[in-house]
Amino acid sequence: MYLKVNDIEKAYDGHPILQPLSFGVPKGKVLSVLGRSGSGKTTLLKIIAGLETPDAGTIYLEDQEITNWSPQKRGIVYLYQEPLLFPHLSVQENIGFGLTVRKVAPNIKNDLVNEMMDHLGLIEHRSKMPDHLSGGQKQRVAFGRALIISPKVMLLDEPFAALDNQTRMQMQVMFKRMATRHNITALFVTHDIKEAIIMGEELACIRDGHWQLYHSIKSFLQDHLTGVQDEINFWKKLDP
């Protein structure tokens, strides 16, 4: 596996957030992680990103243990629900920020930024400041800024949750297209079952810190449809 999480545990003030939890993500695959608020999804992403320290367990990336590495060394990008753009930088400057920090030659940087803006449909907005962009445009800029530095893994924490339905669907299509084009390895966290099914090749559910991995959408649907049918049967017995 490209990314491996082995027996990760986390508790706050003695309250378990993540029970011993293990899984792997192959290179170039997107794993959807489905769970309600408070289920441990965000804590898991922060541990993988290096923003939180696990109480136990190990994390491997490309067969190297990275459990105690700093976030900057991991080559992992964390995308929040809010775009968190630099308000004083234009679209073009925001997308190219990571390349600027890495001191990429200006001509190469400009070519990469132009290509990314073209792929994301942002060319005509290149000179706009963030406060003149729609919610979907801001998310595309944030996504481009993350992707242009070629991260090893992308962690997406309900990135489209604040968008209206039509924009959300457009962003889902865009992400799928870019994931294929750039061979993205990612965890896509959501509490929306439909979005989880659309976005990932595999799907996992996290409930109260416990992990259940489904290797196909069919197996996930079979499990959940069985659960729904069991609940219907239960209520039928109470009210024949």
Secondary structure, 3 states (H helix, E strand, C coil): CCEEEEEEEEEECCEEEEEEEEEEECCCCEEEEECCCCCCHHHHHHHHHCCCCCCEEEEEECCEECCCCCHHHHCEEEECCCCCCCCCCCHHHHHCHHHHHCCCCHHHHHHHHHHHHHHCCCHHHCCCCHHHCCHHHHHHHHHHHHHCCCCCEEEEECCCCCCCHHHHHHHHHHHHHHHHHHCCCEEEEECCHHHHHHHCCEEEEEECCEEEEECCHHHHHHHHHHHHHHHHHHHHHHCC
